[in-house]
Amino acid sequence: MTSETGFKLPAADRWFEHYRPGDRYRFGPVEVTEQEIIEFARRYDPQSFHIDPQAAAAGLYGSIIASGWMTAALMMRLLVDGFLPSRAGLAAPGCDELRWLHPVRPGDRLWLRVEVLSARLSQSKPDRGIVSFRMEGENQDGVAVYRIIATGIYLRAPAAG
């Protein structure tokens, strides 16, 4: 089982075979700023608790919080930078169980933990496999802020010739 660090191989050298059930990884951090929260929300999720500091201070959360979709985007960036294979990655057929567990606030530093849940060969296309993994984002205090189960389709390693 891989410890909670990054891969030993660069993304360009990883294939389906490098993703084994039980392997765990940790990537990050990424720091969240108030300006980024507001800019993202103005464009994609313009609710007052994401874009208006005064309204947010008087509201349920007591301050600006990041849109859950921004949190998902930040976690996706960490996933692309650390976990996904760059040459072997073909598609992501879907995600399940998306949860925003705790508000993300300005100044938070977020980490992504990834655990490979399953890896199986494709029944219809022998050159690829299907990997299922759980992603969990956590802040600097170790509080889980995001969780999702995702699936990726990755090419198998080329046969040694």
Buried (B, 14 or more C-beta within 10 A) or exposed (E): EBEBEBBEEEBEBBBBEBBEBEBBBBBBBBEBEBEBBBEBBEEEBEEBBBBBBEEBEEBEEEBBBBBBBBBBEBBBBBBEBBBBBEEBBBEBEEEEEEEBBBBBBBEBEBBBBBBBBBBEEBEEEEEBBBBBBBBBBBBEEEEBBBBBBBBBBBBBEEEEE
